[in-house]
Amino acid sequence: MRLFIKDHLSLIVFNIIQLLVVLMVFWFDGYDHGWTAFYAFFLGAFLLLCFILYRYFTLRSYYESLSNPSVDPPEARPKTIAAVPAALQRLLVVQFQHYQGKLRVWERKQQEHLTFMNHWVHQMKTPLSVIELIVQNTDDPENESISEEADRLRQGLDMVLYMARLETFAQDFHVEQIELRKLVHEVIQENKRSFIRNYVYPAIEIDERYKVESDAKWLRFMLQQILSNAIKYSAGTRTQIKVNAYEKGSDIVLTVRDQGAGIPKTDLTRVFQPFFTGENGRVYKESTGMGLYLVRTIAEKMQHEVAIESVVGEGTIVYITFHNTMHQTMLD
């Protein structure tokens, strides 16, 4: 109703002014029959009212749909008999159907791309596993550099695979109870060679009773990215990377603390943006700027929280908060 009045207010005002102008013309011409003039004005106003009411009842559904926007397709909305709104509705139906067709084509291409990426990554992992096996079974000092490059290649393939899977996260998401210490230990074992190669040492301080509800595969990837950053920016310092957990109300907070280069304060607010490498990216050329972005994106999809603190020259702490969790003694 309010939108209808706003749309027709100028028409109503114009017609009233027009009636008054006509009356004034007669008045200045010496016409002094007041009741006749009043009757003419009343008749004109009555006809205007009838026209406005007719417009309102014929266009009511049109204005209601504009006042209360809906996600329903245009063809599901009430029909109107007015020419312009009916033509507009037909236009919206055609555009909506065109959009739906384009969207289906895009979704099909996205699915084809995802399928291709999955197959490609798995195909690349097969020769990579063969290379790693050959390196392990050959006593050659030069194999260490080959092993390092193989680890980097595997991490890159994992990042490509998980980034592609983000589009279909709901289909690949399985919530379960996870023993936090066990999962962290497994991820550290997978990165054992990287720890040794970069002269940093892991330290786990997590109560064995702590369990969290999450997806083990996605959480493993998050920890992999966080530990990879911690190792990279602590390389050669001969310090510890500490992974611990503590309770905060009904939540459990997992922290990964390194004693590496740290992140400048000006970069802290942007480290979760895609492709952002900041000051450290100019020093460590291998930075892609995607690791922490994927960590934050995955955490949000799993309803976890990720935060980061850092001081240049002292190190970085990454926090992952698991909400509404309890340790094993509470569950028993």
N, C-alpha and C positions, 0 to 999 in steps of 0.2 A: 504493500500500500504506500509506504513512504517513498519508494523509488518511483512508483507511478505518479505520485503527486509532484515530485521533483521534476520528472520528465515533462509533465503537462502544465506546470506552473506558469511558464511563459505564455502558453496558449490562453489560459484562463485570464491572466492579467491583460493580455492584448485585447481579448474580446470585451472585457469590462471597460477598458479605455475607449474602445471603438464605440460602444453604446453611449458612454458619457459624451464623447465628441459629437455624435449625432444629436443628442438632446441639447447640447450647447448651441449647435447650429440653428435648431428650431427656436431656441430661447432668444438668441440674438436677432432672429428674423421677426420677432414680435409675437411668436406663438405663445399664448399664456394659458392654455388648457392643461393645468398641472396633473390632473388625474389621468388624462389620456397619455401624457408623457410618462407618468409613473407606470401605467399599464404596459406601454410599449417596452419600457426598461425591464419590467418584471417578466414580460413574455420572452424577451431576448435572453434574460438570465436563465429562465426556465428551460429554454431550448438548449442553451449551453450546458446546463446541468444534465439534461437528458443525454446529450452527446458524450459528456464525460463519463456518465454511468455506463453507457453502451460500450465505450472504449475500455472501461475498467473490466467489465465482465467478459468481454471477448479477448482481452489481453492478460487476464489475471494470471493464468498458468505461465505465460511467458515472463512476466515480471517476477513471479515467485521463484522461477528457476534462476533468474538473474540475481535475486536477493539472497537465495540460499544455494550457492554453487554445489554441485554434486559430481561425484566421480562416475555416476551412471552414464552409459553410452547415450548419445543424443536420441537414438531411436526409441529408447525406453522412457523418454520424458513425455508428459501430456501433450497432445496435439492442440494446435490453435487454428482458428478459422481466419485470422487476420492474414492478409497477403504477405506483408514484409516479414513478420515473425515466422510464418510458415516457410518462406523462402530461406530465411536465415537458418532455420532448423534443418532444412534439406541440405544446405551448404555444410553445416556442421556434421551431418551424417556422412556426407561424401568425404570430407576431410578426415573424420575419425576412421572410416574404413580404409582410407589411403594410409593413414598413420599406422593402423594395425597391420596392414600388409608389409609396410617398411619394417616395422618392429619384428615381425615374424622372420623376415629375411635376415635382419641383423642378429637375432637370437640363433638362427641356424648357423650363420657364419661364426658366431662366437663359440658354439658347441663344436663345430668342425675344427676351429683353431685350438680349443682346449684338448680335443682328442689327439690332434697332431702333436701338440706340445707334450702330452703325456707319453705318447709312443716314442717321440724323439728322445726325451730324457731317459726313458728306460733303455732304449737302444744304445745311448751313449754310456750308460752305466755298465753295460756288459763288457765292452773293451776296457773301460776304466778299471773294473774289478780284475781283469786279466793282467793289466799293467801292475796293479798293486801286488798281485800274487807273485809275479815274476820278480819284482823288487824285493819282496820278503824272502824269496828263496835264493837270492844271489848276494854273495858277500862282496860288495863293491862300495867303497866310500862315496862314489859319485851317485849312488842310488838314493842317497839322502835328499838331494835336490829334486830328483824325479818324484820321490815320495811326497815331498812338500807341494810340488805342483799338482800332483794327483789329488791331494787333500783339498787344495784350493778349487780345483776343477769340480770335485764332488760337491763342495759347498755351493758353488755357483749353480750347478745343476739342480740342487735341492731348492735354492732360492727361486729359480725359474719355475720349477714344478709347483711349489706352494703358492707363488704369486698367481699362476694360472688357475689354481684351484680355488682361489679366493672368490671368484665369481659364482662358484657352485658350493659355497661353504656349507650351507644347510644340508646338502646331500652327503657331505663328507664329515659330518660332525657327530661324534658319539661321546656322550657324557658318561663317566665312570668314576669310581673312587680310586684315587691314585696315591700310592705310598710315596710321599714327596722325597724322602731321603734316597730311596731306591732309584727313582727316576733321575735325580740329580747325579747320583753316582754313575749311572749308565751313560749319561751324556758326557760326563767328565772322562770316562774310560774311552769313549769314542774319539775324544780330542786329546788323548794321552800323548800322542806323538807331537802334536802342536804345542802342548805345555812344555815338553822336554826340549823341543827345538828352539823355543823362545825363552828358555831359562826363567819360567815362572811356575809356581807350584800351587796346586789347588788345596783348599782346606774346607771340609764340610762340617758345619755345626748345625745339624738338623735333628730334632727329636725323632726317633724311629716311629713314634706313635702318630705323628702328623700325617693326616690324609686330607686330600682336597678333591673336590668334584670338578673335573675338567675333562678335556679330550687329550689323551696321552700323546698322540701323534703330533697335534698342533702345539701342545705345551713343550714337547721335546724340541720342536723346531724353534720356538721362542727362546728357550734356554741356549740352544746352539748358537743363535745369532748374538745373544747377550755375551756369552762366554767368548765367542770369536772376537767381538769388539774388545773385551777386557784383555784378552791375550795380545791382540794386535797393538793396543796402545800401552801395554806394559812390557813389551818385548825387551829382553836384555836387562831388566831391572833386578832380577833375582829376588823378587818379592812374591808374596802370596796373593792369590785371588780367593777371597773368602765367600763362601755361599752358606748363608744361615737362614733360619726361619724363626719367627716368634708369633705369639698370639696377640691380637689387638681386638679385645672384645670377643665377638663371635667370628672374627676374621682371622686368617693366617696370612702373614706377610713374609714373602720370600725375598731376600736381598742378595745381590751379587756385588761385591765390593772389590775394586782393584786399586792398586797404588801406582797407576801409570801417569800419563801426560795430563789427564784431566781435560775438561771442556771449558773454553772461555765463557764467561757469564753472558756475553752478547749472543752466543749461539745456543744457549740452553733452551730457549723458548721455541727454537726451530728444528731441533734435532729429530723430531718425529715427522717432519715434512718429507715427502718423497724427493729423492735425489739431492737432498741437502747434505753437503759435506763439511762446510764451515772452514774454520782456520786449520783444523787438523787434517782436512782433506788436501790442503796444499802441502802438508808435510808427509802424510801417508798416502801415496799416490793410488793405492789399491782401493781406497774408499769408494763405495758406490752410492752411499746415502740412502739405501733401501732397507738395510737391516732393521733399524729402529722403527722405521715406518711400518714395516710388516709386523713387527712385534706389537706396536700400538693397535694396528688394525685388527689383528687376530685377537688380542686381549679384549677389545671392545665387543667383538662378535661373541666371545665366550663370557662376557659380562665380568671380566676381571679388570683391575685398574693397574696401569703402569705409570710410574713416576721416576724421575731421575734427579740426582743431585751431583754436583761436581765442583771441584776447586782445581784450578790450573796448578800443576806441579805436585798435587797431593793425591789425585785419583777421582774415581767416579763410583757412585752407588746407584744401582737400578733396583727399584722396588716393584714387585708384583703382588698385588693384594687379591686374595681369594675370599670372596664374601660368604658369610653365613656358613662357615665351616667349623668343624670341631675335631679335636685330636682323638686318637683311638680309645683312650681311657674313658672319655665321655660316651663313646658309642657302646662300650661293653656294659 
